[in-house]
Amino acid sequence: MSLADATALPDPRICEQARLSRDARFDGLFFTAVTSTRIYCRPVCPAPAPKPANIVYYRHAAAAEAAGFRPCLRCRPELAPGDGAWRRGDDTVARALKLIEQGALVDAPLAALADKVGLGERQLRRLFSERLGATPNDVHGTRRLLFAKQLLTETTLPITQVALAAGFGSLTRFNTAFRDEYRMAPRELRKRDVPPAHDGVTLRLGYRPPYDLAAMLDFLRGRALPGVEVVDERSYRRVIGTAEAPGWLRVSAWGDGAHALRLELQGAAPVQLLGIVQRLRRMFDLDADPHVIAQALGQDARLRPLLDARPGLRLPSGWDGFEIAVRAVIGQQVSVAAARTLTARLAQRYGTPLAVPLDGLTHLFPTPDRLVDADLTTIGLTRARADTIRGLSRALLDGRVDFNPERTLEDFTARWVALPGIGPWTAHYMALRALGHPDAFPADDLVLQKAVPTDGVRMTAKALTARAEAWRPWRAYAVIHVWKGSMAPSKSPAVVGAT
């Protein structure tokens, strides 16, 4: 399937069937606008189906809003998972969307965004209009207002804080934008029956089923750092913020059969909320389209049984790029358990302790400036590994490497491999776990080289790379399936949201 096919609006007959059957597999892949009410909905909307003559389909929520439609208050388009089609490799629109998600248009003009992805402003606007039916500024504006709508609906945050959380510099600007777009004041949307969350926030994070939360938590639990994060069979918790203003988050299943995860936040400032949500959507891979991925990888006889066994397996990314980089270096040529032990020592020795522990959470993971001159051999690292971690810390501080979303996979790995002690395996592992890049492929991985062939002969990295060419642009998902298939059976709960 070509990128143009993947990002095109599905055939109208498929859209019609999906909306009439309320097929959750298409949630977020298109939106249904009703001309008689001027409201747009998700395909899973529980409201009575409108007449086909009154229906217009849009590829993106921003396109529907640009055409003058308002989001449905019943199915709530802000809860739809993101469209995973942009994850196909390093397409320009994909990189631009990731930058918009990170707030690239909050304080900078469209020209700056276009420059970051190597295009002119007019070219970028044209690409967005062709692919999504909306301009980059439309996408940015819709993203902010839909997040504000979710906060107004699900939390008791004051409207001033909602405005800040959605990226508006003033309450007046927020009220004006909200009223102009949705034809109502923000206070009119506020639910009166939302229970207080003890000064915290609880939000729903939607995904497209199936979703194997058990496997995700199993992966994270085996690498959890004591004091920094706590992972059990049902949830993931970690400390966030600073030592002066620490907070914590917890992610678990929403329950009640909903295709969503529950995010509980304590101690996060309003301006941090949208960034935290985007981080967690990447970390838990909530915007992937498992059916598209399975259709592509299922053509391979070696992968097909793995996909059938774990239909909702996702890429387990990480909270922080630097943390993943340090883990990757420590994990070179040692077991997962050994790497976890050493990384835990590093976190306890050089991380920032909290003045008051938060229910088992005691330390923030160290920042690059804390490790750039540290004697890491005292925690049991070899001198070579210690030098590599100090070197990558310096390179991050100097700006020679980064985790910027505008980087292509080739550019990202080339920059990291240029550092002493960083090879292709480490760079691709970081791309997989720090960026959640769908095509990252650590071909030097010993498990992959032994598990992919069926004749018992270990493959070389070159042969494995050639073998995996047909898996593009989803090689990272093939990696996760092979890794999971090579592990001992887990006693974790069943797949969440499998359909």
C-alpha positions as CSV (number, residue, x, y, z in Angstrom):
1,M,0.0,0.0,0.0
2,S,1.4,3.4,-1.0
3,L,1.5,6.4,1.4
4,A,-1.1,8.2,-0.8
5,D,-3.4,5.2,-0.4
6,A,-2.9,5.0,3.3
7,T,-3.6,8.7,3.9
8,A,-6.6,9.0,1.5
9,L,-10.1,9.0,2.8
10,P,-11.5,5.4,2.8
11,D,-13.9,4.5,0.0
12,P,-17.3,6.1,0.8
13,R,-18.9,2.6,0.8
14,I,-16.5,1.5,3.5
15,C,-17.1,4.7,5.5
16,E,-20.9,4.1,5.2
17,Q,-20.6,0.6,6.4
18,A,-18.2,1.6,9.2
19,R,-20.5,4.3,10.6
20,L,-23.7,2.2,10.3
21,S,-22.0,-0.7,12.2
22,R,-20.1,1.7,14.5
23,D,-16.9,-0.1,13.7
24,A,-14.2,0.9,16.3
25,R,-11.4,-0.1,13.9
26,F,-12.2,3.1,11.9
27,D,-12.3,5.4,14.9
28,G,-10.2,8.5,14.1
29,L,-9.6,7.4,10.5
30,F,-12.4,9.6,9.2
31,F,-15.2,11.8,10.6
32,T,-18.9,12.0,9.7
33,A,-20.3,15.4,9.2
34,V,-24.1,15.9,9.1
35,T,-25.2,18.8,6.9
36,S,-28.6,19.1,8.5
37,T,-27.2,19.7,12.0
38,R,-23.7,21.1,11.1
39,I,-22.2,18.6,13.6
40,Y,-19.4,16.1,13.0
41,C,-19.0,12.7,14.7
42,R,-16.8,9.7,15.1
43,P,-17.8,6.6,13.2
44,V,-18.6,5.0,16.6
45,C,-21.2,7.7,17.6
46,P,-24.1,6.0,19.4
47,A,-26.6,8.6,18.1
48,P,-29.2,7.4,15.5
49,A,-27.6,7.2,12.1
50,P,-28.4,10.2,9.9
51,K,-29.7,9.8,6.4
52,P,-26.9,9.1,3.8
53,A,-28.0,12.2,1.8
54,N,-27.1,14.4,4.8
55,I,-23.6,12.9,5.3
56,V,-20.2,14.3,4.2
57,Y,-17.0,12.4,5.2
58,Y,-13.8,14.1,6.2
59,R,-10.3,12.7,6.7
60,H,-9.4,14.9,9.7
61,A,-11.3,16.6,12.4
62,A,-9.7,19.9,11.4
63,A,-11.1,19.5,7.9
64,A,-14.6,19.1,9.3
65,E,-14.2,22.2,11.5
66,A,-12.7,24.2,8.7
67,A,-15.9,23.4,6.8
68,G,-18.0,24.9,9.6
69,F,-19.0,21.7,11.5
70,R,-19.0,21.5,15.3
71,P,-17.9,18.4,17.3
72,C,-20.6,16.2,18.6
73,L,-21.2,16.4,22.4
74,R,-22.2,12.8,22.5
75,C,-19.4,10.8,20.8
76,R,-16.8,13.6,21.5
77,P,-14.4,13.6,18.6
78,E,-11.6,14.8,21.0
79,L,-11.5,11.2,22.3
80,A,-10.8,9.6,18.9
81,P,-7.3,8.1,18.5
82,G,-5.0,9.9,16.2
83,D,-4.7,8.7,12.6
84,G,-1.8,6.3,12.5
85,A,-1.3,6.6,8.7
86,W,1.2,9.5,9.2
87,R,3.4,7.0,11.0
88,R,4.4,5.5,7.7
89,G,8.2,6.3,7.8
90,D,9.5,9.8,7.4
91,D,7.0,11.5,5.2
92,T,7.1,15.3,5.4
93,V,3.5,15.6,6.6
94,A,4.2,13.0,9.3
95,R,7.2,15.0,10.6
96,A,5.2,18.3,10.5
97,L,2.3,16.7,12.4
98,K,4.6,15.5,15.1
99,L,6.1,19.0,15.4
100,I,2.6,20.5,15.6
101,E,1.8,18.0,18.4
102,Q,4.9,19.3,20.3
103,G,3.6,22.9,20.0
104,A,5.6,24.1,17.0
105,L,2.9,26.6,16.1
106,V,2.1,27.9,19.5
107,D,4.7,30.8,19.4
108,A,6.2,30.4,15.9
109,P,4.9,31.1,12.4
110,L,4.1,28.5,9.8
111,A,7.2,29.5,7.9
112,A,9.4,28.2,10.8
113,L,7.6,24.9,10.8
114,A,8.0,24.6,7.0
115,D,11.7,25.4,7.4
116,K,12.2,22.6,9.9
117,V,10.8,20.0,7.5
118,G,12.7,21.4,4.5
119,L,9.8,22.9,2.6
120,G,8.4,26.4,1.7
121,E,5.4,27.6,3.5
122,R,3.2,27.4,0.5
123,Q,4.3,23.9,-0.3
124,L,3.6,22.7,3.3
125,R,0.1,24.3,3.2
126,R,-0.6,22.6,-0.1
127,L,0.5,19.2,1.2
128,F,-1.7,19.4,4.2
129,S,-4.7,20.5,2.2
130,E,-4.2,17.6,-0.2
131,R,-3.6,15.0,2.5
132,L,-5.8,16.1,5.4
133,G,-8.2,18.6,3.9
134,A,-7.0,21.3,6.3
135,T,-4.0,23.6,6.7
136,P,-1.4,23.3,9.4
137,N,-2.9,26.2,11.3
138,D,-6.3,24.5,11.1
139,V,-4.8,21.3,12.6
140,H,-3.1,23.3,15.3
141,G,-6.3,25.2,16.2
142,T,-8.5,22.1,16.2
143,R,-6.0,20.2,18.4
144,R,-6.0,23.0,21.0
145,L,-9.8,23.5,21.1
146,L,-10.6,19.7,21.2
147,F,-8.2,19.3,24.1
148,A,-9.9,22.2,25.9
149,K,-13.2,20.6,25.2
150,Q,-12.0,17.4,26.9
151,L,-10.8,19.3,29.9
152,L,-14.0,21.2,30.2
153,T,-16.0,17.9,30.0
154,E,-13.9,15.6,32.2
155,T,-12.3,17.8,34.8
156,T,-13.1,20.6,37.3
157,L,-10.2,22.7,36.3
158,P,-11.1,26.5,36.3
159,I,-11.6,27.8,32.8
160,T,-8.6,30.0,33.1
161,Q,-6.4,26.9,33.6
162,V,-8.1,25.1,30.8
163,A,-7.2,28.0,28.5
164,L,-3.5,27.8,29.6
165,A,-3.5,24.0,29.2
166,A,-4.8,24.3,25.7
167,G,-2.0,26.8,24.8
168,F,-3.9,30.1,24.8
169,G,-2.0,33.1,26.2
170,S,-5.1,34.7,27.6
171,L,-8.6,33.8,28.7
172,T,-10.1,36.4,26.3
173,R,-8.4,34.8,23.3
174,F,-9.6,31.4,24.4
175,N,-13.2,32.4,25.0
176,T,-13.3,34.1,21.6
177,A,-11.8,31.2,19.7
178,F,-14.0,28.7,21.4
179,R,-17.2,30.7,20.8
180,D,-16.3,31.4,17.2
181,E,-15.6,27.7,16.4
182,Y,-18.2,26.0,18.5
183,R,-20.9,28.7,18.8
184,M,-21.0,28.4,22.6
185,A,-19.1,29.8,25.5
186,P,-16.7,27.4,27.3
187,R,-18.8,27.6,30.5
188,E,-21.8,26.2,28.7
189,L,-19.9,23.0,28.1
190,R,-18.8,22.5,31.7
191,K,-20.3,19.5,33.3
192,R,-21.5,20.0,36.8
193,D,-21.3,16.3,37.8
194,V,-17.6,15.7,37.4
195,P,-16.3,14.6,40.8
196,P,-13.2,16.4,42.2
197,A,-10.0,14.4,41.7
198,H,-8.2,15.6,44.9
199,D,-6.5,18.5,43.1
200,G,-5.6,16.0,40.3
201,V,-6.8,15.4,36.8
202,T,-8.2,12.2,35.3
203,L,-8.4,11.9,31.5
204,R,-9.5,9.3,29.0
205,L,-6.9,8.3,26.3
206,G,-8.6,6.6,23.4
207,Y,-7.1,3.9,21.1
208,R,-8.1,1.8,18.2
209,P,-8.7,-1.8,19.3
210,P,-7.3,-4.4,19.8
211,Y,-4.8,-3.2,22.4
212,D,-2.6,-5.6,24.4
213,L,-2.1,-3.6,27.6
214,A,-0.9,-6.7,29.4
215,A,2.0,-7.1,27.0
216,M,2.8,-3.4,27.2
217,L,2.9,-3.4,31.0
218,D,4.9,-6.7,31.0
219,F,7.6,-5.0,28.8
220,L,7.7,-1.9,31.0
221,R,7.6,-3.9,34.2
222,G,10.7,-5.9,33.3
223,R,12.6,-2.6,32.8
224,A,11.1,-0.5,35.6
225,L,13.5,1.5,37.7
226,P,12.7,1.3,41.5
227,G,12.0,4.8,42.9
228,V,11.5,6.3,39.4
229,E,8.5,4.2,38.2
230,V,6.3,1.4,39.5
231,V,4.7,-1.1,37.2
232,D,2.3,-3.8,38.2
233,E,0.0,-6.1,36.2
234,R,-2.6,-3.3,35.9
235,S,-0.9,0.0,35.8
236,Y,2.2,2.2,35.2
237,R,3.2,4.9,37.6
238,R,6.1,7.3,37.5
239,V,7.3,10.5,39.1
240,I,7.3,13.7,36.9
241,G,8.1,17.3,37.3
242,T,11.0,18.7,39.3
243,A,12.3,18.2,42.9
244,E,10.8,21.5,43.8
245,A,7.4,20.7,42.2
246,P,7.1,17.0,41.8
247,G,4.1,15.1,40.6
248,W,3.1,11.7,39.5
249,L,1.1,10.0,36.8
250,R,-0.7,6.6,36.6
251,V,-1.9,4.9,33.5
252,S,-4.3,1.9,33.6
253,A,-7.2,0.5,31.7
254,W,-10.3,2.7,31.6
255,G,-12.6,-0.2,32.3
256,D,-16.3,-0.8,31.3
257,G,-15.2,-2.1,27.9
258,A,-14.1,1.3,26.7
259,H,-11.3,1.5,24.1
260,A,-9.3,3.8,26.3
261,L,-6.7,4.1,29.0
262,R,-7.2,6.1,32.2
263,L,-4.6,8.8,32.9
264,E,-4.5,10.0,36.5
265,L,-2.3,13.1,37.1
266,Q,-1.2,14.8,40.3
267,G,1.0,17.9,40.6
268,A,1.2,18.8,36.9
269,A,0.8,22.4,36.0
270,P,-1.9,23.2,33.5
271,V,0.6,24.3,30.8
272,Q,2.1,20.8,31.0
273,L,-1.0,18.8,30.5
274,L,-1.2,18.7,26.7
275,G,2.5,17.8,26.4
276,I,2.1,15.0,29.0
277,V,-0.8,13.6,27.1
278,Q,1.1,13.6,23.8
279,R,4.1,11.9,25.5
280,L,1.9,9.2,26.9
281,R,0.1,8.7,23.6
282,R,3.5,8.0,22.1
283,M,4.8,6.0,25.0
284,F,1.8,3.6,24.9
285,D,1.5,3.8,21.1
286,L,-2.2,4.8,21.3
287,D,-2.5,6.1,17.7
288,A,-1.3,3.0,15.9
289,D,-3.7,1.2,13.4
290,P,-3.2,-2.5,14.3
291,H,-5.2,-3.7,11.4
292,V,-3.1,-1.9,8.8
293,I,0.1,-3.1,10.5
294,A,-1.1,-6.7,10.7
295,Q,-2.2,-6.6,7.0
296,A,1.3,-5.6,6.0
297,L,3.3,-7.8,8.2
298,G,0.9,-10.8,8.0
299,Q,2.1,-11.4,4.4
300,D,5.3,-12.9,6.0
301,A,4.8,-16.6,7.1
302,R,7.3,-16.1,9.9
303,L,5.4,-13.2,11.4
304,R,1.8,-14.3,10.8
305,P,1.5,-16.7,13.8
306,L,3.0,-14.0,16.0
307,L,0.5,-11.4,14.8
308,D,-2.3,-13.9,15.4
309,A,-1.1,-14.6,18.9
310,R,-0.8,-11.0,19.9
311,P,-3.1,-8.9,17.7
312,G,-2.9,-5.8,19.9
313,L,0.8,-5.6,20.5
314,R,2.2,-2.1,20.3
315,L,5.5,-0.3,20.4
316,P,6.5,0.2,24.1
317,S,8.2,3.6,23.9
318,G,9.6,5.5,26.9
319,W,8.8,8.7,28.9
320,D,12.1,10.5,28.2
321,G,14.6,10.3,25.4
322,F,17.7,10.8,27.5
323,E,16.6,8.1,30.0
324,I,16.1,5.7,27.1
325,A,19.5,6.6,25.7
326,V,21.2,5.8,29.0
327,R,19.3,2.6,29.3
328,A,20.3,1.6,25.8
329,V,24.0,2.1,26.4
330,I,23.9,0.2,29.7
331,G,22.0,-2.6,28.0
332,Q,24.7,-3.2,25.3
333,Q,25.6,-6.8,25.4
334,V,24.1,-7.5,28.8
335,S,20.8,-9.1,29.9
336,V,17.6,-7.0,30.5
337,A,17.8,-7.8,34.2
338,A,21.5,-6.8,34.5
339,A,20.8,-3.5,32.6
340,R,17.9,-2.7,34.9
341,T,20.1,-3.3,38.0
342,L,22.8,-1.0,36.8
343,T,20.4,1.7,35.6
344,A,18.6,1.6,38.9
345,R,21.9,2.2,40.7
346,L,22.6,5.2,38.4
347,A,19.1,6.6,39.1
348,Q,19.5,6.3,42.8
349,R,23.0,7.6,42.9
350,Y,22.7,10.5,40.5
351,G,18.9,11.1,40.3
352,T,17.3,13.9,42.2
353,P,15.7,12.7,45.4
354,L,12.2,13.9,46.3
355,A,11.8,15.7,49.6
356,V,8.7,13.6,50.3
357,P,8.4,10.2,48.6
358,L,5.2,9.7,46.6
359,D,4.0,6.2,47.4
360,G,7.1,4.4,46.4
361,L,8.3,7.0,44.0
362,T,11.5,8.6,45.4
363,H,13.7,9.9,42.6
364,L,13.7,11.8,39.4
365,F,15.9,10.3,36.7
366,P,19.1,12.3,36.3
367,T,19.5,14.9,33.6
368,P,22.4,15.1,31.2
369,D,24.2,17.9,33.2
370,R,24.2,15.5,36.2
371,L,26.0,12.7,34.3
372,V,28.3,14.6,32.0
373,D,31.2,14.6,34.6
374,A,30.0,11.8,36.8
375,D,32.3,8.9,37.7
376,L,29.9,6.1,36.6
377,T,32.4,3.3,37.2
378,T,31.5,3.5,40.9
379,I,28.1,1.9,40.2
380,G,29.7,-1.1,38.3
381,L,29.8,0.2,34.7
382,T,32.8,-0.5,32.6
383,R,35.0,2.4,31.8
384,A,33.9,2.2,28.1
385,R,30.2,2.4,29.0
386,A,30.8,5.2,31.5
387,D,32.7,7.2,28.9
388,T,29.9,6.6,26.3
389,I,27.2,7.9,28.7
390,R,29.3,11.0,29.6
391,G,29.9,11.5,25.9
392,L,26.2,11.3,24.9
393,S,25.3,13.6,27.8
394,R,27.8,16.2,26.5
395,A,26.5,15.8,22.9
396,L,22.9,16.4,24.0
397,L,23.9,19.5,26.0
398,D,25.9,20.7,22.9
399,G,23.1,20.0,20.5
400,R,25.0,17.5,18.4
401,V,22.2,15.0,19.0
402,D,18.6,15.3,20.0
403,F,15.2,13.6,19.9
404,N,13.6,16.2,17.7
405,P,10.6,14.8,15.7
406,E,11.6,16.5,12.4
407,R,14.6,14.1,12.2
408,T,14.2,11.2,9.7
409,L,15.2,7.8,10.9
410,E,18.4,7.9,8.7
411,D,19.3,11.4,10.1
412,F,18.6,10.4,13.7
413,T,20.7,7.2,13.6
414,A,23.5,8.8,11.7
415,R,23.9,11.5,14.3
416,W,24.0,9.1,17.2
417,V,26.3,6.5,15.5
418,A,28.8,9.4,15.0
419,L,29.3,9.4,18.8
420,P,31.9,7.1,20.3
421,G,30.4,3.9,21.8
422,I,27.1,4.2,19.9
423,G,26.6,1.6,17.2
424,P,23.7,0.9,14.9
425,W,22.0,-1.4,17.4
426,T,21.9,1.3,20.1
427,A,20.8,4.0,17.7
428,H,17.9,2.0,16.3
429,Y,16.9,0.8,19.8
430,M,16.7,4.5,20.8
431,A,14.7,5.3,17.7
432,L,12.3,2.5,18.5
433,R,11.9,3.3,22.2
434,A,12.6,7.1,22.5
435,L,10.9,8.2,19.3
436,G,8.4,5.3,18.8
437,H,9.6,5.2,15.2
438,P,7.6,2.4,13.4
439,D,10.5,1.5,11.1
440,A,13.4,1.3,13.5
441,F,15.3,-1.9,13.1
442,P,18.2,-3.0,15.3
443,A,19.5,-5.6,12.9
444,D,22.5,-6.4,15.1
445,D,20.1,-7.8,17.8
446,L,21.1,-11.3,18.8
447,V,17.5,-12.4,19.6
448,L,16.3,-11.3,16.2
449,Q,19.2,-12.9,14.4
450,K,18.4,-16.3,16.1
451,A,14.6,-16.1,16.1
452,V,13.7,-14.9,12.7
453,P,15.2,-17.8,10.7
454,T,13.4,-21.1,11.0
455,D,16.3,-23.4,10.1
456,G,18.2,-22.9,13.4
457,V,21.0,-20.9,11.7
458,R,21.8,-17.4,13.1
459,M,21.4,-14.7,10.4
460,T,23.9,-11.9,9.9
461,A,22.8,-8.3,10.3
462,K,23.1,-7.8,6.6
463,A,20.9,-10.9,5.8
464,L,18.4,-9.9,8.4
465,T,18.2,-6.4,7.0
466,A,17.5,-7.7,3.6
467,R,14.9,-10.2,5.0
468,A,13.1,-7.3,6.7
469,E,12.9,-5.1,3.7
470,A,9.4,-6.4,2.9
471,W,8.3,-5.4,6.5
472,R,8.8,-1.6,5.8
473,P,7.5,0.7,7.1
474,W,6.5,-1.4,10.1
475,R,9.8,-3.1,10.9
476,A,9.7,-2.0,14.6
477,Y,6.5,-3.8,15.1
478,A,8.0,-7.0,13.6
479,V,10.8,-6.5,16.2
480,I,8.4,-6.3,19.1
481,H,6.5,-9.4,17.9
482,V,9.7,-11.4,17.5
483,W,11.0,-10.3,20.9
484,K,7.6,-11.1,22.5
485,G,7.4,-14.5,20.8
486,S,10.9,-15.4,22.1
487,M,10.0,-14.7,25.7
488,A,8.5,-17.2,28.2
489,P,4.7,-17.1,28.3
490,S,3.4,-14.3,30.5
491,K,0.9,-14.7,33.3
492,S,-0.4,-11.2,32.6
493,P,-4.2,-10.5,32.1
494,A,-5.7,-10.9,28.6
495,V,-5.8,-8.4,25.8
496,V,-7.6,-5.2,26.6
497,G,-10.2,-4.1,24.1
498,A,-9.7,-7.0,21.7
499,T,-12.4,-7.3,19.1
